[in-house]
Amino acid sequence: MSDVKLNRKLTLEEPVRVDDGAGGYQTSWQALGTLWGAIEPRTGREAGIIGGTVSMARYRITVRSAPVGAPSRPLAKQRFREGARLFQIEAVTDSKAGAAYLTCFATEEVAQ
């Protein structure tokens, strides 16, 4: 699939539990590395929450493939960061383009 343009610099992050000192924990995010990807919008909607609304957009993010178990291979429940933008990864599959790429299905939420 030679028409894939990996022109977006994305930081892959994973959630880490951090002790809060009161018997519980907080979730922090740890960077695993930088991947170049292509981001394609899919669908979007607005959702009402207490105190306002949230814009939810879904994306298809294509990155180079990595072996199963490699820290550079994205997993569901991780996220991509591009500057201030955060893309929660929901699922990862081999791309229909073949073994050279992975397709990540992700959601971005923006408070309005």
VOGU-3710 file (C-alpha; in Angstrom, 3 decimals, decimal comma):
1> msdvklnrkl> 0,000/0,000/0,000  2,301/2,705/-1,254  -0,299/5,481/-0,920  -0,083/5,502/2,911  1,504/8,780/4,034  2,789/8,467/7,600  3,121/12,211/8,159  1,884/12,683/11,750  4,280/12,353/14,704  2,414/10,462/17,455
11> tleepvrvdd> 3,558/9,555/20,961  2,319/6,144/22,103  1,382/6,192/25,807  0,201/3,553/28,268  -1,715/4,000/31,533  0,234/3,494/34,771  -1,267/3,235/38,255  0,378/5,581/40,745  -0,190/5,271/44,525  -2,095/8,311/45,792
21> gaggyqtswq> -0,843/7,963/49,386  -4,342/7,344/50,755  -4,765/3,681/49,880  -5,939/4,288/46,338  -4,352/5,152/43,051  -4,381/7,667/40,245  -3,842/6,923/36,580  -0,831/8,532/34,980  0,420/8,119/31,418  3,889/6,902/30,435
31> algtlwgaie> 5,353/7,529/26,974  6,509/4,361/25,194  7,941/6,016/22,104  7,191/7,934/18,944  5,471/6,483/15,878  4,697/8,093/12,550  1,112/7,627/11,481  -1,680/8,607/9,118  -4,914/9,868/10,705  -8,225/9,531/8,841
41> prtgreagii> -11,493/10,830/10,309  -14,407/8,379/10,385  -17,453/9,540/12,329  -18,351/12,064/14,998  -21,118/13,009/17,366  -21,933/15,237/20,273  -22,719/13,759/23,683  -24,311/15,476/26,650  -22,556/15,194/29,999  -23,172/16,829/33,359
51> ggtvsmaryr> -22,210/20,458/32,978  -21,877/20,568/29,189  -21,301/18,608/26,028  -18,466/16,585/24,562  -17,587/16,254/20,910  -16,584/12,658/20,158  -14,795/11,856/16,916  -13,603/8,464/15,722  -10,446/7,990/13,674  -8,596/5,314/11,757
61> itvrsapvga> -4,880/5,662/12,528  -2,373/3,733/10,424  1,137/3,039/11,743  3,974/0,729/10,737  3,579/-2,807/12,002  5,577/-4,226/14,904  5,794/-7,807/16,215  3,218/-8,959/18,759  4,572/-8,167/22,230  6,902/-5,384/21,052
71> psrplakqrf> 6,553/-2,167/23,098  6,155/-0,232/19,834  3,017/-2,203/18,878  -0,099/-0,255/19,970  -2,704/-1,998/22,116  -6,293/-1,246/23,048  -6,527/1,000/26,156  -3,319/2,809/25,220  -3,442/6,193/23,532  -1,712/8,365/20,981
81> regarlfqie> -0,769/11,957/21,805  -0,242/14,593/19,132  0,533/17,837/20,955  -2,535/18,546/23,107  -4,714/16,056/21,193  -5,381/12,613/22,720  -6,623/9,588/20,771  -7,840/6,664/22,938  -7,084/3,383/21,144  -10,098/1,053/21,109
91> avtdskagaa> -8,875/-1,714/18,798  -5,842/-2,666/16,701  -5,789/-4,927/13,663  -3,529/-5,799/10,766  -4,123/-3,409/7,914  -5,803/-4,625/4,764  -2,655/-3,286/3,112  -0,736/-6,275/4,435  1,748/-7,019/7,173  3,610/-3,712/6,828
101> yltcfateev> 0,941/-1,641/8,639  -1,440/-1,743/11,595  -4,824/-0,032/11,725  -5,787/1,491/15,080  -9,376/2,538/15,721  -9,380/5,463/18,157  -11,651/8,105/19,680  -10,885/11,722/20,520  -13,088/13,574/23,009  -13,144/17,371/23,209
111> aq> -15,139/19,233/25,879  -17,224/22,104/24,502
//
